[in-house]
Structure formats: structure tokens, C-alpha cells
Amino acid sequence: MKPKKHTIPYDFLIKLVSLAKGLVFHSIEENFPETKEELEAPYPSALLCNHVSEADVVSLSMVYPRLNPKIKMIIPAREDILLPGFLQKEFRAKGIMKWIFKFIDATNIIPILLRYIGAVPIKRPFRDNARELIKKGELRDKVDSEWTDMVTHIRKGRNLFMFPEGTYNHDGFLNQVKRGAYHIKSKIDKLHFNSFTLTYDHLSYQKTKLYIKYGKPFEIPNEMPADQVVKLVAETLGKHYTVTIGNLTSFLLLKLEKETKIKKQQIIQLLSQFKSHIENQFPEITIASELRKETFVSQLEILFAKLKKVNLIDWEGEIIRTKEVLYHIPKSLHNLKKSNIVLYHKNQLTAHFAKLESIWNQIPLEKGIEVKT
């Protein structure tokens, strides 16, 4: 197996995708486990990442320059992304954007570019035409064929980008991790593993800020059973979610549990105290630069304005009043970002909950915080 090293056209096309970052993100912050700003990926490697949204495509293009060494990738992709008319069907745009998407779809440029970069179509459970294949008893054969195809690409010299969840996570944290890593490991000898975790803060800026936490190489022993591989992958991705202004403020607001009046300055103090405790007690947790530097007052105002707009809080002057609806858990978590964006952001910290709870228990609520009983 000889690795397929990157080429100028290959790098250029990925760079082309990365140009969309300005449309999608306010900014991007990267955090590395060591002093070297790279993601180790010796051939053959499987690089694992949590799956948040369509914006992950742009995120991957930002990660690619950090690979060491740079080797061409194989990327499992939704089948419909590689089919004609994807943009119009996915975004259902109106006005001038509808005609722009229609023109792009007509050129068929997206499927061509994605296939060149290394995207291969895969079936998703209960999506695409998977139901039809289930009725015919052909789904298992189709899935096996797709995995065999990916293994073939790896053996021809490509590394693998893989979303172990298989589908977008809808509640802010990881979906159930599938057995993909176990399956690939059983097919490829001496396969290396590394990971990176994406944290999206939709609250603290007018556009989303992306945080990328790069992991360290880790091994999956050949004798490790499938359920233990799934657990290892989930723990590896989960522990690297970044603590941001958006998710830590959400955690604090929901800890109040009832309708509460709290001064903005008191929230600032709580955030600062939490930051200090995390740094001192749990240095393995990644903290966003704004929290480390305590330069987040303007971001809090944007956050409060957004929460007021969706009727989760009232905000007037220096006083924040949380509303009862903030503490309601929707019946369906399928699109939690829309139904309760605060709970969505709090859930990003799921792997850190025990540690954050211990900090919360160390910090008494100050006088002046009025909790409605």
C-alpha cells in the first residue's frame, strides 16, 4: 500500500471549498494538544469527527491543511449530495439564490469536485432509498458493498475521513456512534486513528463561530470488541468539545432551574469563576479564547439579544430575567437548536457535566439573584 500524496490541483480544490468559511462562520479557532499545529495522519489513518451540520464540509476543508503528512482522502458522503439538483432540493432557496443554485446544479460541478476530492456515496438508514432496499432484502448487501469500496480506496493509498455517528447530531452532542471504526479496523492492518471535534457557537456572534479541537493519535487493539470500540470513539470525540461563551452561559442559565432575575455583571462573574476553576482543576478541558482572556462582554450582549428574540429571556438594562419556557424540555430533540437553543448549547458540554457540576457546587449564588419560587 503506497500513499497517494497530495497534488496542486487537489489542494486547490479543497482551498476553493474553504473560501466559503466567510459565508458560514464568523471566525474559526483551532486548539492543538501539543505545540505543533498539526493533525498526525500517517498512512493508513482513519480521522474521526463529530457530525454537526452541512457546514462540516467547510470545516473539513479547514482541517485538511493541518494534516501531517498530506495524503489524499476518502470521504463517505450522503448519496444525494452527489446527485443532480442537490442544492435546490436541500436549501429550497427563493429569489435570486434559487437561480444561483439552479445554475450551479446545472453545471454538475459539485458532484464532479466532491468525487475528485474523494467523496463516495453511502446509504443512510431510513433515508435515500434505504426503505426500498430493506423491503427487497438488499440493504445489507448494499452497505457491505459500500464499506468494501471504502476499504479498496484506503488500500489504494488514501486516508479516511469518517463521521462515526453516520448522521447529523440534533441535540447538540453526539448521536449514537456506529460500528464503522470497528469495521474498518477489522479490514485494514495497522490502521492508525486520530480525531478532531467541532464545536459550533451559534449564540455569541452574529454568525456561528467554529472551534476545532485536534486530538492525539490513539490505538484500537485488534482484540477489542465492537461495543468497546464504539465506547472508545464516543469518549474520544466527546471529551474534546470546547467550552465556549455560548455553551457555558447556557449551562449556567439552565442551572438556575426556575424563573430568575440576575444582573449581567453577575453572569460575567460566574463565567469568570467557572473559567478559573476549569483551568485549575480540569486543565484537560479546552476553553475558548474569549473565556481565557475574559473578553466576552460584547458577545454576551449579542447572546442575550438572540435569546430575547426567541422569547427565552427578558433583558432590560443590566437585568436578565429567564422565562419558564427556557426550562421546558421539548418532546422531540430532533431539531433542538430551533426549539430550545439554550438546551442545545448546554448539551455540547455533556461529556464535561460531572466536572462542571462539581464546580457549580463550589460557587454559592450571590445576593441579588432572585429565584421565583
C-alpha positions in Angstrom: 0.0 0.0 0.0 1.6 3.2 -1.2 0.0 6.5 -0.1 -1.4 8.9 -2.6 0.3 12.2 -1.8 -1.5 15.5 -2.4 -1.2 17.3 -5.7 -1.5 21.0 -6.6 -5.0 20.5 -8.2 -6.2 18.5 -5.2 -5.0 21.2 -2.8 -6.5 23.9 -4.9 -10.0 22.4 -5.0 -10.0 22.0 -1.2 -8.8 25.6 -0.9 -11.8 26.5 -3.1 -14.2 24.9 -0.6 -12.5 26.6 2.3 -13.3 30.0 0.7 -16.9 29.5 1.9 -15.8 30.0 5.5 -16.5 33.7 5.4 -20.1 33.0 4.4 -20.6 30.3 7.0 -18.6 31.3 10.0 -17.8 34.5 12.0 -14.3 33.1 12.7 -12.5 29.8 13.3 -10.4 29.0 16.4 -8.1 25.9 16.5 -6.7 24.2 19.5 -4.0 21.6 19.4 -2.9 19.1 22.1 0.8 19.9 21.5 2.9 22.8 20.4 2.9 21.6 16.8 -0.1 22.9 14.9 -0.8 19.7 13.0 -3.0 16.6 13.0 -0.9 13.5 12.8 -2.2 11.2 10.0 0.4 8.6 8.9 -0.8 6.3 6.2 -3.1 4.4 6.6 -5.2 6.5 9.0 -8.8 7.0 9.9 -9.6 10.5 11.1 -12.8 10.7 13.1 -15.0 13.7 13.6 -18.4 14.5 15.1 -21.1 15.4 12.6 -23.0 18.7 13.3 -24.4 20.0 10.0 -23.8 20.8 6.3 -21.2 23.3 7.4 -18.9 20.4 8.4 -17.9 20.2 4.7 -16.3 23.7 5.1 -14.9 22.6 8.4 -13.1 19.6 6.8 -11.5 21.9 4.3 -10.0 23.9 7.1 -8.7 20.8 8.8 -7.0 19.4 5.7 -4.1 21.9 5.7 -3.2 20.7 9.2 -2.7 17.0 8.1 0.8 15.7 8.5 1.5 14.2 6.1 -1.0 15.4 3.5 -2.4 12.4 1.8 -5.5 12.3 -0.5 -8.7 11.4 1.4 -11.7 9.1 1.0 -14.8 10.7 2.5 -18.1 8.9 3.0 -20.9 11.3 1.9 -24.6 11.4 1.7 -25.8 9.8 -1.5 -28.0 12.8 -2.5 -25.1 15.3 -2.3 -23.6 13.5 -5.3 -26.8 13.5 -7.3 -28.1 16.2 -9.7 -30.1 19.1 -8.3 -28.8 18.8 -4.7 -28.6 22.5 -3.8 -32.2 23.2 -4.9 -33.6 20.2 -3.0 -31.6 20.8 0.1 -31.9 24.5 0.6 -35.2 25.3 -1.2 -33.9 28.8 -1.7 -36.1 31.6 -3.1 -35.4 34.7 -5.2 -32.0 35.2 -6.7 -30.4 32.4 -4.6 -32.8 29.9 -6.2 -31.5 30.8 -9.7 -27.9 30.8 -8.5 -28.4 27.3 -7.0 -30.2 26.2 -10.2 -27.3 27.4 -12.3 -24.7 25.6 -10.1 -26.7 22.4 -10.1 -27.0 22.6 -13.9 -23.2 22.6 -14.2 -23.0 19.4 -12.1 -19.8 20.9 -10.7 -20.4 19.9 -7.1 -20.6 16.2 -7.7 -17.6 16.4 -10.0 -15.5 18.3 -7.5 -16.6 16.2 -4.5 -15.8 12.9 -6.3 -12.4 14.2 -7.3 -11.6 15.2 -3.7 -12.6 11.7 -2.6 -16.3 11.7 -1.6 -18.1 8.4 -2.1 -21.9 7.9 -1.7 -23.3 5.9 1.2 -26.8 4.9 2.2 -28.3 6.3 5.4 -30.8 4.4 7.5 -34.3 5.3 6.6 -33.1 7.9 4.1 -32.3 7.9 0.4 -33.9 4.7 -1.0 -32.9 2.5 2.0 -36.5 1.6 2.8 -36.9 0.2 -0.6 -33.7 -1.8 -0.2 -34.9 -3.2 3.1 -38.2 -4.4 1.6 -36.2 -6.2 -1.1 -33.7 -7.6 1.4 -30.8 -5.9 -0.3 -29.8 -3.2 2.2 -27.2 -5.3 4.0 -25.5 -6.3 0.7 -25.5 -2.6 -0.4 -24.0 -1.4 2.8 -21.4 -4.2 2.7 -20.6 -3.2 -0.8 -20.1 0.5 0.2 -17.7 -0.5 3.0 -15.8 -2.8 0.7 -15.5 0.1 -1.7 -14.1 2.4 1.0 -11.6 -0.3 2.1 -10.5 -0.6 -1.5 -9.8 3.2 -1.7 -7.8 3.0 1.5 -5.7 0.1 0.2 -5.1 2.2 -3.0 -3.4 4.9 -0.9 -6.0 7.2 0.6 -6.6 8.0 4.2 -10.2 8.1 5.6 -12.3 11.0 7.0 -15.2 9.5 8.8 -18.2 10.7 10.8 -18.7 7.7 13.3 -22.3 8.9 14.1 -23.3 8.4 10.5 -25.9 11.3 10.6 -26.1 14.9 12.0 -26.5 15.2 15.8 -29.6 17.1 16.5 -29.4 17.8 20.3 -26.0 19.5 20.4 -24.0 16.4 21.4 -23.1 13.1 19.8 -25.6 10.8 18.3 -25.2 7.1 18.9 -21.8 6.2 17.4 -22.0 3.4 14.9 -19.6 0.5 14.3 -17.8 2.0 11.3 -14.4 2.4 13.1 -14.6 -1.3 14.3 -15.5 -2.5 10.8 -12.6 -0.5 9.1 -10.2 -1.7 11.8 -11.0 -5.3 11.1 -10.3 -4.8 7.4 -7.1 -2.8 7.4 -4.0 -4.0 9.2 -2.1 -1.5 11.3 -4.7 1.3 10.9 -3.9 4.5 12.7 -6.6 6.6 14.4 -6.8 10.3 15.2 -9.7 12.6 15.8 -10.9 16.2 15.9 -14.0 17.7 17.5 -16.1 20.6 16.1 -17.9 22.9 18.5 -20.3 25.4 16.9 -21.3 28.5 19.0 -24.4 29.9 17.3 -25.1 32.4 20.1 -22.2 34.6 20.8 -21.6 36.2 17.4 -23.9 37.4 14.6 -22.6 34.3 12.6 -21.5 31.0 14.0 -18.1 30.7 15.5 -16.3 27.4 14.9 -13.9 25.8 17.4 -11.8 22.9 16.3 -10.1 20.8 18.9 -7.5 18.4 17.4 -6.8 15.1 19.1 -3.8 12.9 19.7 -3.3 9.6 17.8 -4.9 6.6 19.6 -4.9 2.9 19.0 -7.8 0.4 18.8 -6.5 -3.0 19.8 -7.3 -5.8 17.3 -9.0 -7.9 20.1 -11.2 -5.0 21.3 -14.9 -6.0 20.8 -17.2 -3.8 18.8 -19.1 -2.3 21.7 -15.9 -1.2 23.4 -14.7 0.4 20.1 -17.9 2.3 20.0 -17.4 3.5 23.6 -13.8 4.5 23.0 -14.7 6.5 19.9 -17.6 8.3 21.6 -15.4 9.2 24.7 -12.6 10.4 22.5 -14.8 12.8 20.5 -17.0 13.9 23.5 -14.2 15.0 25.8 -12.8 17.4 23.2 -15.9 19.7 22.9 -14.7 23.2 23.6 -16.2 25.2 26.5 -17.5 28.4 24.8 -19.3 31.6 25.9 -22.5 30.1 24.3 -22.5 26.7 25.9 -21.2 27.8 29.3 -23.7 30.6 29.6 -26.4 28.2 28.6 -25.2 25.7 31.3 -25.4 28.5 33.9 -28.8 29.8 32.9 -30.3 26.3 33.0 -28.7 25.6 36.4 -30.9 28.4 37.8 -33.8 26.0 37.1 -36.6 28.5 37.7 -37.6 31.9 36.5 -34.8 34.1 37.8 -33.6 37.7 37.8 -29.9 38.1 37.5 -27.6 41.0 36.7 -25.4 40.8 33.6 -22.4 41.6 35.8 -23.3 38.5 38.0 -23.3 36.3 34.9 -19.9 37.8 33.9 -18.6 36.9 37.4 -19.9 33.4 37.2 -18.3 32.8 33.8 -15.0 34.1 35.1 -15.2 31.9 38.2 -16.0 28.9 36.1 -13.1 29.6 33.8 -10.7 29.8 36.7 -11.9 26.6 38.3 -11.7 24.7 35.0 -8.2 25.9 34.4 -7.1 25.0 37.9 -8.9 21.7 38.4 -9.5 20.3 34.9 -6.8 21.6 32.6 -7.5 18.9 30.1 -10.8 20.7 29.1 -10.4 23.1 26.2 -11.6 26.7 26.9 -12.4 29.2 24.2 -10.0 32.1 23.9 -12.7 34.7 24.8 -13.2 33.0 28.1 -9.5 32.5 28.8 -8.9 36.2 28.2 -12.2 37.3 29.8 -13.0 39.5 26.8 -16.6 38.4 26.3 -18.9 41.3 27.4 -19.9 42.3 23.9 -20.5 38.6 23.0 -22.8 38.3 26.0 -24.9 41.2 24.7 -25.3 39.5 21.3 -26.2 36.3 23.1 -28.8 38.0 25.3 -30.3 39.8 22.3 -30.7 36.5 20.5 -32.3 34.8 23.4 -34.7 37.7 23.9 -35.7 37.5 20.2 -36.7 33.8 20.6 -38.6 34.7 23.8 -36.5 32.6 26.2 -35.4 35.6 28.4 -36.3 39.2 29.0 -33.4 41.6 29.0 -33.6 45.3 30.0 -30.6 47.3 31.0 -28.4 45.3 33.4 -31.2 42.8 34.4 -31.7 39.4 32.8 -35.0 37.6 33.6 -35.2 34.0 32.5 -38.7 32.7 31.4 -40.3 29.5 32.3 -40.2 28.3 28.7 -36.4 28.2 28.9 -36.6 25.2 31.2 -39.0 23.2 29.2 -37.6 20.1 27.5 -39.2 19.6 24.1 -40.9 16.2 23.4 -38.7 15.8 20.4 -35.0 16.6 20.4 -34.8 16.2 16.6 -34.2 19.9 15.9 -33.3 21.2 19.4 -31.3 24.1 18.0 -34.6 25.6 16.8 -36.9 24.6 19.7 -34.5 25.4 22.6 -31.2 26.8 21.5 -30.0 27.2 25.1 -30.5 23.5 25.9 -28.8 22.7 22.6 -25.7 24.6 23.6 -25.7 23.2 27.1 -25.8 19.6 25.7 -22.4 20.3 23.9 -20.9 20.0 27.4 -22.4 16.6 28.1 -19.0 14.9 28.5 -18.0 17.6 30.9 -21.2 17.7 33.0 -19.8 15.9 36.1 -16.8 18.2 36.3 -18.9 21.3 35.7 -21.4 20.2 38.4 -18.6 19.9 40.9 -17.6 23.5 40.1 -21.2 24.7 40.4 -21.4 23.2 43.9 -18.3 25.2 44.9 -19.8 28.5 43.9 -22.6 29.9 46.1 -25.1 32.1 44.4 -24.5 35.8 45.2 -27.0 38.0 46.9 -29.3 39.8 44.5 -30.1 36.8 42.3 -33.8 36.4 42.7 -35.2 33.0 42.0 -39.0 32.7 41.7 -40.4 30.0 43.9 
